[in-house]
């Protein structure tokens, strides 16, 4: 089979669109349509069928998708000049989807690590707007970082670390006048953190088991906005333990252990298997993992939990 047909098939199976596949390949939709007709005859399967305004892959197409991608990567490796991978020659932009709090805590460390080895590599951070969608499968995102969930079944993952949540409030908050137990914690007014506007979560379930309830006075979309709000009010927020200690101190905030039996957050990263063996992608994943795992130890300061 013509290798160019395999490249067309790979683009079609990634995009599920003749128009977008043509854009990826730098050709016309008419040329892609002609190639699709040849592929259908060769495979004996329609591969992509109409569903509403779009196209969806057939079961045979789903079987072929990863095989075709692996075959093309193998061909590219055979034809690529040079036997070794040297990041200093890498010219590439990697896209990472992550929560704002994680980005603030690791972006500086990550970019400094990368710059020393690969001066022509750029990093784009995206918010979690497409979390749970086809971002990894479609190639919009190279790596998803954070608490992983709702991933496509073929997605590869790597667990990085477990981090507890802690409470955070302004340093002069009345909570710090005595021991913070579950009852005093529940009695404070709280800031909920949810991009979807959800008000209840694991903390509320843990409180309910003790016959307690808290008032969530306001809901904001990120941990960073919650900390800024906690700075100026008597509302209690949440953050990740020891993640941004300098920022917490600079804002006049103080952290404290949450007096409940809560599971730590599992932080991991996810990527599509078509990138698993790519040396540049693997190199980037290793640096991203190192930026999470080898952050500088937080300094101990008065008023910190």
Secondary structure in CASP SS format (residue, H / E / C, confidence):
PFRMAT SS
TARGET T0000
AUTHOR 0000-0000-0000
METHOD secondary structure of the structure
MODEL  1
X C 1.00
X C 1.00
X H 1.00
X H 1.00
X H 1.00
X H 1.00
X H 1.00
X H 1.00
X H 1.00
X H 1.00
X H 1.00
X H 1.00
X H 1.00
X H 1.00
X H 1.00
X C 1.00
X C 1.00
X H 1.00
X H 1.00
X H 1.00
X H 1.00
X H 1.00
X H 1.00
X H 1.00
X H 1.00
X C 1.00
X C 1.00
X C 1.00
X H 1.00
X H 1.00
X H 1.00
X H 1.00
X H 1.00
X H 1.00
X H 1.00
X H 1.00
X H 1.00
X H 1.00
X H 1.00
X H 1.00
X H 1.00
X H 1.00
X H 1.00
X C 1.00
X C 1.00
X C 1.00
X C 1.00
X E 1.00
X E 1.00
X E 1.00
X E 1.00
X C 1.00
X C 1.00
X E 1.00
X E 1.00
X E 1.00
X E 1.00
X C 1.00
X H 1.00
X H 1.00
X H 1.00
X H 1.00
X H 1.00
X H 1.00
X H 1.00
X H 1.00
X H 1.00
X H 1.00
X H 1.00
X H 1.00
X H 1.00
X H 1.00
X H 1.00
X H 1.00
X H 1.00
X H 1.00
X H 1.00
X H 1.00
X H 1.00
X C 1.00
X C 1.00
X C 1.00
X C 1.00
X C 1.00
X C 1.00
X C 1.00
X H 1.00
X H 1.00
X H 1.00
X C 1.00
X C 1.00
X E 1.00
X E 1.00
X E 1.00
X E 1.00
X E 1.00
X E 1.00
X C 1.00
X C 1.00
X H 1.00
X H 1.00
X H 1.00
X H 1.00
X H 1.00
X H 1.00
X H 1.00
X H 1.00
X H 1.00
X H 1.00
X H 1.00
X H 1.00
X H 1.00
X H 1.00
X H 1.00
X H 1.00
X H 1.00
X H 1.00
X C 1.00
X C 1.00
X C 1.00
X E 1.00
X E 1.00
X E 1.00
X E 1.00
X E 1.00
X E 1.00
X C 1.00
X H 1.00
X H 1.00
X H 1.00
X C 1.00
X C 1.00
X C 1.00
X C 1.00
X H 1.00
X H 1.00
X H 1.00
X H 1.00
X C 1.00
X C 1.00
X C 1.00
X C 1.00
X E 1.00
X E 1.00
X E 1.00
X E 1.00
X C 1.00
X C 1.00
X C 1.00
X C 1.00
X C 1.00
X C 1.00
X C 1.00
X C 1.00
X C 1.00
X E 1.00
X E 1.00
X E 1.00
X E 1.00
X E 1.00
X E 1.00
X E 1.00
X E 1.00
X C 1.00
X E 1.00
X E 1.00
X E 1.00
X E 1.00
X E 1.00
X E 1.00
X C 1.00
X C 1.00
X C 1.00
X H 1.00
X H 1.00
X H 1.00
X H 1.00
X C 1.00
X C 1.00
X C 1.00
X C 1.00
X H 1.00
X H 1.00
X H 1.00
X H 1.00
X H 1.00
X H 1.00
X C 1.00
X E 1.00
X E 1.00
X E 1.00
X E 1.00
X E 1.00
X C 1.00
X C 1.00
X C 1.00
X C 1.00
X C 1.00
X C 1.00
X C 1.00
X C 1.00
X H 1.00
X H 1.00
X H 1.00
X H 1.00
X H 1.00
X H 1.00
X H 1.00
X H 1.00
X C 1.00
X C 1.00
X C 1.00
X C 1.00
X C 1.00
X E 1.00
X E 1.00
X E 1.00
X E 1.00
X E 1.00
X E 1.00
X C 1.00
X C 1.00
X H 1.00
X H 1.00
X H 1.00
X H 1.00
X H 1.00
X H 1.00
X H 1.00
X H 1.00
X H 1.00
X C 1.00
X C 1.00
X C 1.00
X C 1.00
X E 1.00
X E 1.00
X E 1.00
X E 1.00
X E 1.00
X C 1.00
X C 1.00
X C 1.00
X C 1.00
X H 1.00
X H 1.00
X H 1.00
X H 1.00
X H 1.00
X H 1.00
X C 1.00
X C 1.00
X E 1.00
X E 1.00
X E 1.00
X E 1.00
X E 1.00
X C 1.00
X C 1.00
X C 1.00
X C 1.00
X C 1.00
X C 1.00
X C 1.00
X E 1.00
X E 1.00
X E 1.00
X E 1.00
X E 1.00
X E 1.00
X E 1.00
X C 1.00
X H 1.00
X H 1.00
X H 1.00
X C 1.00
X C 1.00
X C 1.00
X H 1.00
X H 1.00
X H 1.00
X H 1.00
X H 1.00
X H 1.00
X H 1.00
X H 1.00
X H 1.00
X H 1.00
X H 1.00
X H 1.00
X H 1.00
X H 1.00
X H 1.00
X C 1.00
X C 1.00
X C 1.00
X C 1.00
X C 1.00
X C 1.00
X C 1.00
X C 1.00
X C 1.00
X C 1.00
X C 1.00
X C 1.00
END
